[in-house]
Amino acid sequence: MLKDEFELFFDIIGLDPKMAGPTFEAIDTNHDGQLSLDEFVTAGVDFFTSEDENSPTKLFWGPLV
């Protein structure tokens, strides 16, 4: 998934697409400019299961404001 596709994903689920950039960068763990299925699923699972409040995956649904 590319960054513009991720912005569309945010828009579809009702989140501000402008917030997708920081989230995309946080969960693109190999920094190749694309989210693989593995990166996306890992970030989603870690969002719900990680106890590390500073984990970049805590941005999965966008920055908390």
PyMOL Python script that loads the backbone (N, CA, C, O; Angstrom):
from pymol import cmd

cmd.read_pdbstr("""\
ATOM      1  N   MET A   1       0.852  -1.158   0.000  1.00  0.00           N
ATOM      2  CA  MET A   1       0.000   0.000   0.000  1.00  0.00           C
ATOM      3  C   MET A   1       0.905   1.231   0.000  1.00  0.00           C
ATOM      4  O   MET A   1       1.847   1.327   0.787  1.00  0.00           O
ATOM      5  N   LEU A   2       0.607   2.155  -0.883  1.00  0.00           N
ATOM      6  CA  LEU A   2       1.351   3.405  -0.956  1.00  0.00           C
ATOM      7  C   LEU A   2       0.729   4.445  -0.027  1.00  0.00           C
ATOM      8  O   LEU A   2      -0.388   4.273   0.462  1.00  0.00           O
ATOM      9  N   LYS A   3       1.468   5.522   0.207  1.00  0.00           N
ATOM     10  CA  LYS A   3       1.012   6.552   1.140  1.00  0.00           C
ATOM     11  C   LYS A   3      -0.332   7.147   0.722  1.00  0.00           C
ATOM     12  O   LYS A   3      -1.193   7.365   1.574  1.00  0.00           O
ATOM     13  N   ASP A   4      -0.529   7.414  -0.569  1.00  0.00           N
ATOM     14  CA  ASP A   4      -1.804   7.991  -1.004  1.00  0.00           C
ATOM     15  C   ASP A   4      -2.956   6.997  -0.824  1.00  0.00           C
ATOM     16  O   ASP A   4      -4.088   7.405  -0.566  1.00  0.00           O
ATOM     17  N   GLU A   5      -2.676   5.704  -0.956  1.00  0.00           N
ATOM     18  CA  GLU A   5      -3.699   4.684  -0.703  1.00  0.00           C
ATOM     19  C   GLU A   5      -4.027   4.629   0.796  1.00  0.00           C
ATOM     20  O   GLU A   5      -5.176   4.414   1.180  1.00  0.00           O
ATOM     21  N   PHE A   6      -3.015   4.824   1.623  1.00  0.00           N
ATOM     22  CA  PHE A   6      -3.229   4.831   3.063  1.00  0.00           C
ATOM     23  C   PHE A   6      -4.058   6.049   3.474  1.00  0.00           C
ATOM     24  O   PHE A   6      -4.895   5.958   4.373  1.00  0.00           O
ATOM     25  N   GLU A   7      -3.827   7.183   2.821  1.00  0.00           N
ATOM     26  CA  GLU A   7      -4.647   8.370   3.073  1.00  0.00           C
ATOM     27  C   GLU A   7      -6.107   8.095   2.703  1.00  0.00           C
ATOM     28  O   GLU A   7      -7.019   8.518   3.414  1.00  0.00           O
ATOM     29  N   LEU A   8      -6.324   7.399   1.607  1.00  0.00           N
ATOM     30  CA  LEU A   8      -7.675   7.019   1.195  1.00  0.00           C
ATOM     31  C   LEU A   8      -8.304   6.078   2.225  1.00  0.00           C
ATOM     32  O   LEU A   8      -9.485   6.210   2.546  1.00  0.00           O
ATOM     33  N   PHE A   9      -7.525   5.136   2.738  1.00  0.00           N
ATOM     34  CA  PHE A   9      -7.999   4.241   3.790  1.00  0.00           C
ATOM     35  C   PHE A   9      -8.477   5.050   4.995  1.00  0.00           C
ATOM     36  O   PHE A   9      -9.558   4.792   5.524  1.00  0.00           O
ATOM     37  N   PHE A  10      -7.681   6.023   5.431  1.00  0.00           N
ATOM     38  CA  PHE A  10      -8.082   6.874   6.554  1.00  0.00           C
ATOM     39  C   PHE A  10      -9.401   7.580   6.240  1.00  0.00           C
ATOM     40  O   PHE A  10     -10.303   7.625   7.076  1.00  0.00           O
ATOM     41  N   ASP A  11      -9.504   8.124   5.047  1.00  0.00           N
ATOM     42  CA  ASP A  11     -10.718   8.843   4.651  1.00  0.00           C
ATOM     43  C   ASP A  11     -11.936   7.908   4.675  1.00  0.00           C
ATOM     44  O   ASP A  11     -13.003   8.284   5.160  1.00  0.00           O
ATOM     45  N   ILE A  12     -11.772   6.718   4.161  1.00  0.00           N
ATOM     46  CA  ILE A  12     -12.873   5.752   4.101  1.00  0.00           C
ATOM     47  C   ILE A  12     -13.374   5.382   5.495  1.00  0.00           C
ATOM     48  O   ILE A  12     -14.578   5.227   5.699  1.00  0.00           O
ATOM     49  N   ILE A  13     -12.457   5.240   6.456  1.00  0.00           N
ATOM     50  CA  ILE A  13     -12.891   4.843   7.795  1.00  0.00           C
ATOM     51  C   ILE A  13     -13.242   6.043   8.672  1.00  0.00           C
ATOM     52  O   ILE A  13     -13.504   5.890   9.865  1.00  0.00           O
ATOM     53  N   GLY A  14     -13.247   7.241   8.074  1.00  0.00           N
ATOM     54  CA  GLY A  14     -13.726   8.418   8.779  1.00  0.00           C
ATOM     55  C   GLY A  14     -12.683   9.191   9.553  1.00  0.00           C
ATOM     56  O   GLY A  14     -13.024  10.041  10.375  1.00  0.00           O
ATOM     57  N   LEU A  15     -11.411   8.909   9.302  1.00  0.00           N
ATOM     58  CA  LEU A  15     -10.336   9.659   9.943  1.00  0.00           C
ATOM     59  C   LEU A  15      -9.835  10.735   8.992  1.00  0.00           C
ATOM     60  O   LEU A  15      -9.990  10.619   7.777  1.00  0.00           O
ATOM     61  N   ASP A  16      -9.238  11.774   9.543  1.00  0.00           N
ATOM     62  CA  ASP A  16      -8.693  12.855   8.736  1.00  0.00           C
ATOM     63  C   ASP A  16      -7.507  12.327   7.921  1.00  0.00           C
ATOM     64  O   ASP A  16      -6.511  11.902   8.506  1.00  0.00           O
ATOM     65  N   PRO A  17      -7.589  12.344   6.591  1.00  0.00           N
ATOM     66  CA  PRO A  17      -6.498  11.820   5.761  1.00  0.00           C
ATOM     67  C   PRO A  17      -5.172  12.536   5.984  1.00  0.00           C
ATOM     68  O   PRO A  17      -4.112  11.985   5.686  1.00  0.00           O
ATOM     69  N   LYS A  18      -5.222  13.766   6.507  1.00  0.00           N
ATOM     70  CA  LYS A  18      -3.974  14.497   6.780  1.00  0.00           C
ATOM     71  C   LYS A  18      -3.180  13.834   7.902  1.00  0.00           C
ATOM     72  O   LYS A  18      -1.968  14.028   8.003  1.00  0.00           O
ATOM     73  N   MET A  19      -3.845  13.064   8.731  1.00  0.00           N
ATOM     74  CA  MET A  19      -3.161  12.384   9.828  1.00  0.00           C
ATOM     75  C   MET A  19      -2.513  11.074   9.380  1.00  0.00           C
ATOM     76  O   MET A  19      -1.791  10.448  10.156  1.00  0.00           O
ATOM     77  N   ALA A  20      -2.755  10.661   8.165  1.00  0.00           N
ATOM     78  CA  ALA A  20      -2.236   9.385   7.684  1.00  0.00           C
ATOM     79  C   ALA A  20      -0.723   9.394   7.508  1.00  0.00           C
ATOM     80  O   ALA A  20      -0.079   8.358   7.673  1.00  0.00           O
ATOM     81  N   GLY A  21      -0.147  10.540   7.176  1.00  0.00           N
ATOM     82  CA  GLY A  21       1.298  10.610   6.930  1.00  0.00           C
ATOM     83  C   GLY A  21       2.144  10.146   8.096  1.00  0.00           C
ATOM     84  O   GLY A  21       2.973   9.252   7.925  1.00  0.00           O
ATOM     85  N   PRO A  22       1.964  10.730   9.293  1.00  0.00           N
ATOM     86  CA  PRO A  22       2.764  10.279  10.430  1.00  0.00           C
ATOM     87  C   PRO A  22       2.542   8.807  10.770  1.00  0.00           C
ATOM     88  O   PRO A  22       3.473   8.106  11.165  1.00  0.00           O
ATOM     89  N   THR A  23       1.313   8.350  10.615  1.00  0.00           N
ATOM     90  CA  THR A  23       1.019   6.948  10.884  1.00  0.00           C
ATOM     91  C   THR A  23       1.723   6.055   9.880  1.00  0.00           C
ATOM     92  O   THR A  23       2.346   5.059  10.249  1.00  0.00           O
ATOM     93  N   PHE A  24       1.623   6.414   8.613  1.00  0.00           N
ATOM     94  CA  PHE A  24       2.279   5.648   7.550  1.00  0.00           C
ATOM     95  C   PHE A  24       3.766   5.518   7.830  1.00  0.00           C
ATOM     96  O   PHE A  24       4.323   4.423   7.757  1.00  0.00           O
ATOM     97  N   GLU A  25       4.408   6.636   8.152  1.00  0.00           N
ATOM     98  CA  GLU A  25       5.852   6.624   8.403  1.00  0.00           C
ATOM     99  C   GLU A  25       6.199   5.799   9.636  1.00  0.00           C
ATOM    100  O   GLU A  25       7.246   5.153   9.672  1.00  0.00           O
ATOM    101  N   ALA A  26       5.340   5.814  10.640  1.00  0.00           N
ATOM    102  CA  ALA A  26       5.603   5.054  11.869  1.00  0.00           C
ATOM    103  C   ALA A  26       5.508   3.550  11.644  1.00  0.00           C
ATOM    104  O   ALA A  26       6.260   2.787  12.249  1.00  0.00           O
ATOM    105  N   ILE A  27       4.598   3.119  10.786  1.00  0.00           N
ATOM    106  CA  ILE A  27       4.422   1.674  10.620  1.00  0.00           C
ATOM    107  C   ILE A  27       5.123   1.113   9.380  1.00  0.00           C
ATOM    108  O   ILE A  27       5.106  -0.097   9.157  1.00  0.00           O
ATOM    109  N   ASP A  28       5.736   1.977   8.576  1.00  0.00           N
ATOM    110  CA  ASP A  28       6.570   1.528   7.450  1.00  0.00           C
ATOM    111  C   ASP A  28       7.954   1.197   8.009  1.00  0.00           C
ATOM    112  O   ASP A  28       8.898   1.975   7.873  1.00  0.00           O
ATOM    113  N   THR A  29       8.053   0.035   8.635  1.00  0.00           N
ATOM    114  CA  THR A  29       9.243  -0.296   9.418  1.00  0.00           C
ATOM    115  C   THR A  29      10.518  -0.466   8.596  1.00  0.00           C
ATOM    116  O   THR A  29      11.615  -0.278   9.122  1.00  0.00           O
ATOM    117  N   ASN A  30      10.396  -0.813   7.335  1.00  0.00           N
ATOM    118  CA  ASN A  30      11.609  -0.932   6.517  1.00  0.00           C
ATOM    119  C   ASN A  30      11.876   0.330   5.694  1.00  0.00           C
ATOM    120  O   ASN A  30      12.835   0.386   4.924  1.00  0.00           O
ATOM    121  N   HIS A  31      11.025   1.333   5.863  1.00  0.00           N
ATOM    122  CA  HIS A  31      11.188   2.659   5.252  1.00  0.00           C
ATOM    123  C   HIS A  31      11.370   2.609   3.732  1.00  0.00           C
ATOM    124  O   HIS A  31      12.201   3.319   3.165  1.00  0.00           O
ATOM    125  N   ASP A  32      10.568   1.748   3.088  1.00  0.00           N
ATOM    126  CA  ASP A  32      10.654   1.654   1.628  1.00  0.00           C
ATOM    127  C   ASP A  32       9.560   2.449   0.919  1.00  0.00           C
ATOM    128  O   ASP A  32       9.441   2.398  -0.305  1.00  0.00           O
ATOM    129  N   GLY A  33       8.760   3.187   1.699  1.00  0.00           N
ATOM    130  CA  GLY A  33       7.709   3.995   1.095  1.00  0.00           C
ATOM    131  C   GLY A  33       6.453   3.221   0.757  1.00  0.00           C
ATOM    132  O   GLY A  33       5.560   3.740   0.088  1.00  0.00           O
ATOM    133  N   GLN A  34       6.380   1.976   1.216  1.00  0.00           N
ATOM    134  CA  GLN A  34       5.207   1.130   0.988  1.00  0.00           C
ATOM    135  C   GLN A  34       4.906   0.354   2.256  1.00  0.00           C
ATOM    136  O   GLN A  34       5.810  -0.006   3.010  1.00  0.00           O
ATOM    137  N   LEU A  35       3.632   0.102   2.478  1.00  0.00           N
ATOM    138  CA  LEU A  35       3.258  -0.762   3.591  1.00  0.00           C
ATOM    139  C   LEU A  35       2.963  -2.144   3.039  1.00  0.00           C
ATOM    140  O   LEU A  35       2.078  -2.325   2.202  1.00  0.00           O
ATOM    141  N   SER A  36       3.716  -3.104   3.522  1.00  0.00           N
ATOM    142  CA  SER A  36       3.434  -4.489   3.143  1.00  0.00           C
ATOM    143  C   SER A  36       2.280  -4.988   4.015  1.00  0.00           C
ATOM    144  O   SER A  36       1.946  -4.376   5.029  1.00  0.00           O
ATOM    145  N   LEU A  37       1.692  -6.079   3.616  1.00  0.00           N
ATOM    146  CA  LEU A  37       0.627  -6.687   4.409  1.00  0.00           C
ATOM    147  C   LEU A  37       1.159  -7.016   5.801  1.00  0.00           C
ATOM    148  O   LEU A  37       0.462  -6.821   6.797  1.00  0.00           O
ATOM    149  N   ASP A  38       2.386  -7.512   5.870  1.00  0.00           N
ATOM    150  CA  ASP A  38       2.987  -7.866   7.152  1.00  0.00           C
ATOM    151  C   ASP A  38       3.139  -6.630   8.049  1.00  0.00           C
ATOM    152  O   ASP A  38       2.822  -6.688   9.237  1.00  0.00           O
ATOM    153  N   GLU A  39       3.623  -5.512   7.488  1.00  0.00           N
ATOM    154  CA  GLU A  39       3.773  -4.284   8.279  1.00  0.00           C
ATOM    155  C   GLU A  39       2.415  -3.797   8.784  1.00  0.00           C
ATOM    156  O   GLU A  39       2.284  -3.398   9.941  1.00  0.00           O
ATOM    157  N   PHE A  40       1.421  -3.833   7.923  1.00  0.00           N
ATOM    158  CA  PHE A  40       0.083  -3.358   8.280  1.00  0.00           C
ATOM    159  C   PHE A  40      -0.536  -4.231   9.376  1.00  0.00           C
ATOM    160  O   PHE A  40      -1.050  -3.714  10.368  1.00  0.00           O
ATOM    161  N   VAL A  41      -0.485  -5.544   9.197  1.00  0.00           N
ATOM    162  CA  VAL A  41      -1.075  -6.463  10.169  1.00  0.00           C
ATOM    163  C   VAL A  41      -0.317  -6.398  11.495  1.00  0.00           C
ATOM    164  O   VAL A  41      -0.938  -6.369  12.557  1.00  0.00           O
ATOM    165  N   THR A  42       1.006  -6.376  11.446  1.00  0.00           N
ATOM    166  CA  THR A  42       1.806  -6.300  12.665  1.00  0.00           C
ATOM    167  C   THR A  42       1.483  -5.038  13.453  1.00  0.00           C
ATOM    168  O   THR A  42       1.326  -5.088  14.673  1.00  0.00           O
ATOM    169  N   ALA A  43       1.383  -3.914  12.765  1.00  0.00           N
ATOM    170  CA  ALA A  43       1.062  -2.655  13.446  1.00  0.00           C
ATOM    171  C   ALA A  43      -0.326  -2.702  14.057  1.00  0.00           C
ATOM    172  O   ALA A  43      -0.534  -2.216  15.168  1.00  0.00           O
ATOM    173  N   GLY A  44      -1.276  -3.283  13.341  1.00  0.00           N
ATOM    174  CA  GLY A  44      -2.639  -3.388  13.860  1.00  0.00           C
ATOM    175  C   GLY A  44      -2.714  -4.268  15.093  1.00  0.00           C
ATOM    176  O   GLY A  44      -3.372  -3.912  16.071  1.00  0.00           O
ATOM    177  N   VAL A  45      -2.053  -5.404  15.057  1.00  0.00           N
ATOM    178  CA  VAL A  45      -2.041  -6.311  16.211  1.00  0.00           C
ATOM    179  C   VAL A  45      -1.314  -5.651  17.384  1.00  0.00           C
ATOM    180  O   VAL A  45      -1.794  -5.690  18.517  1.00  0.00           O
ATOM    181  N   ASP A  46      -0.160  -5.047  17.109  1.00  0.00           N
ATOM    182  CA  ASP A  46       0.609  -4.397  18.173  1.00  0.00           C
ATOM    183  C   ASP A  46      -0.164  -3.245  18.804  1.00  0.00           C
ATOM    184  O   ASP A  46      -0.018  -2.983  19.998  1.00  0.00           O
ATOM    185  N   PHE A  47      -0.980  -2.556  18.017  1.00  0.00           N
ATOM    186  CA  PHE A  47      -1.776  -1.459  18.564  1.00  0.00           C
ATOM    187  C   PHE A  47      -2.635  -1.955  19.722  1.00  0.00           C
ATOM    188  O   PHE A  47      -2.755  -1.288  20.750  1.00  0.00           O
ATOM    189  N   PHE A  48      -3.227  -3.125  19.544  1.00  0.00           N
ATOM    190  CA  PHE A  48      -4.128  -3.655  20.562  1.00  0.00           C
ATOM    191  C   PHE A  48      -3.440  -4.485  21.642  1.00  0.00           C
ATOM    192  O   PHE A  48      -3.995  -4.659  22.727  1.00  0.00           O
ATOM    193  N   THR A  49      -2.245  -4.999  21.364  1.00  0.00           N
ATOM    194  CA  THR A  49      -1.626  -5.923  22.321  1.00  0.00           C
ATOM    195  C   THR A  49      -0.382  -5.386  23.019  1.00  0.00           C
ATOM    196  O   THR A  49      -0.014  -5.887  24.082  1.00  0.00           O
ATOM    197  N   SER A  50       0.272  -4.381  22.447  1.00  0.00           N
ATOM    198  CA  SER A  50       1.504  -3.862  23.049  1.00  0.00           C
ATOM    199  C   SER A  50       1.192  -3.024  24.280  1.00  0.00           C
ATOM    200  O   SER A  50       0.258  -2.222  24.285  1.00  0.00           O
ATOM    201  N   GLU A  51       1.984  -3.223  25.312  1.00  0.00           N
ATOM    202  CA  GLU A  51       1.849  -2.420  26.528  1.00  0.00           C
ATOM    203  C   GLU A  51       2.800  -1.233  26.508  1.00  0.00           C
ATOM    204  O   GLU A  51       2.795  -0.422  27.434  1.00  0.00           O
ATOM    205  N   ASP A  52       3.613  -1.120  25.466  1.00  0.00           N
ATOM    206  CA  ASP A  52       4.566  -0.017  25.327  1.00  0.00           C
ATOM    207  C   ASP A  52       3.841   1.205  24.788  1.00  0.00           C
ATOM    208  O   ASP A  52       3.510   1.261  23.604  1.00  0.00           O
ATOM    209  N   GLU A  53       3.594   2.179  25.647  1.00  0.00           N
ATOM    210  CA  GLU A  53       2.869   3.390  25.253  1.00  0.00           C
ATOM    211  C   GLU A  53       3.651   4.237  24.244  1.00  0.00           C
ATOM    212  O   GLU A  53       3.065   5.089  23.576  1.00  0.00           O
ATOM    213  N   ASN A  54       4.959   4.016  24.125  1.00  0.00           N
ATOM    214  CA  ASN A  54       5.792   4.788  23.194  1.00  0.00           C
ATOM    215  C   ASN A  54       6.014   4.066  21.871  1.00  0.00           C
ATOM    216  O   ASN A  54       6.755   4.546  21.014  1.00  0.00           O
ATOM    217  N   SER A  55       5.376   2.923  21.707  1.00  0.00           N
ATOM    218  CA  SER A  55       5.523   2.160  20.474  1.00  0.00           C
ATOM    219  C   SER A  55       4.958   2.946  19.295  1.00  0.00           C
ATOM    220  O   SER A  55       3.869   3.511  19.392  1.00  0.00           O
ATOM    221  N   PRO A  56       5.695   2.985  18.174  1.00  0.00           N
ATOM    222  CA  PRO A  56       5.160   3.683  16.993  1.00  0.00           C
ATOM    223  C   PRO A  56       3.842   3.111  16.505  1.00  0.00           C
ATOM    224  O   PRO A  56       3.082   3.796  15.821  1.00  0.00           O
ATOM    225  N   THR A  57       3.563   1.860  16.850  1.00  0.00           N
ATOM    226  CA  THR A  57       2.304   1.266  16.405  1.00  0.00           C
ATOM    227  C   THR A  57       1.110   1.864  17.132  1.00  0.00           C
ATOM    228  O   THR A  57      -0.028   1.640  16.718  1.00  0.00           O
ATOM    229  N   LYS A  58       1.331   2.613  18.199  1.00  0.00           N
ATOM    230  CA  LYS A  58       0.231   3.292  18.883  1.00  0.00           C
ATOM    231  C   LYS A  58      -0.362   4.385  17.981  1.00  0.00           C
ATOM    232  O   LYS A  58      -1.415   4.943  18.290  1.00  0.00           O
ATOM    233  N   LEU A  59       0.313   4.684  16.878  1.00  0.00           N
ATOM    234  CA  LEU A  59      -0.188   5.643  15.890  1.00  0.00           C
ATOM    235  C   LEU A  59      -1.057   4.982  14.829  1.00  0.00           C
ATOM    236  O   LEU A  59      -1.467   5.641  13.873  1.00  0.00           O
ATOM    237  N   PHE A  60      -1.344   3.697  14.980  1.00  0.00           N
ATOM    238  CA  PHE A  60      -2.034   2.960  13.919  1.00  0.00           C
ATOM    239  C   PHE A  60      -3.313   3.652  13.450  1.00  0.00           C
ATOM    240  O   PHE A  60      -3.588   3.680  12.251  1.00  0.00           O
ATOM    241  N   TRP A  61      -4.091   4.203  14.360  1.00  0.00           N
ATOM    242  CA  TRP A  61      -5.326   4.911  13.995  1.00  0.00           C
ATOM    243  C   TRP A  61      -5.104   6.410  13.944  1.00  0.00           C
ATOM    244  O   TRP A  61      -6.059   7.181  14.038  1.00  0.00           O
ATOM    245  N   GLY A  62      -3.867   6.831  13.797  1.00  0.00           N
ATOM    246  CA  GLY A  62      -3.552   8.255  13.724  1.00  0.00           C
ATOM    247  C   GLY A  62      -3.142   8.790  15.081  1.00  0.00           C
ATOM    248  O   GLY A  62      -3.368   8.149  16.108  1.00  0.00           O
ATOM    249  N   PRO A  63      -2.534   9.973  15.081  1.00  0.00           N
ATOM    250  CA  PRO A  63      -2.113  10.578  16.337  1.00  0.00           C
ATOM    251  C   PRO A  63      -3.326  10.916  17.216  1.00  0.00           C
ATOM    252  O   PRO A  63      -4.336  11.425  16.732  1.00  0.00           O
ATOM    253  N   LEU A  64      -3.205  10.629  18.480  1.00  0.00           N
ATOM    254  CA  LEU A  64      -4.277  10.982  19.397  1.00  0.00           C
ATOM    255  C   LEU A  64      -4.204  12.479  19.672  1.00  0.00           C
ATOM    256  O   LEU A  64      -3.164  13.003  20.069  1.00  0.00           O
ATOM    257  N   VAL A  65      -5.303  13.141  19.458  1.00  0.00           N
ATOM    258  CA  VAL A  65      -5.336  14.593  19.695  1.00  0.00           C
ATOM    259  C   VAL A  65      -6.392  14.937  20.715  1.00  0.00           C
ATOM    260  O   VAL A  65      -6.572  16.108  21.047  1.00  0.00           O
TER     261      VAL A  65
END
""", "prot")
cmd.dss("prot")
cmd.show_as("cartoon", "prot")
cmd.util.cbc("prot")
cmd.orient("prot")
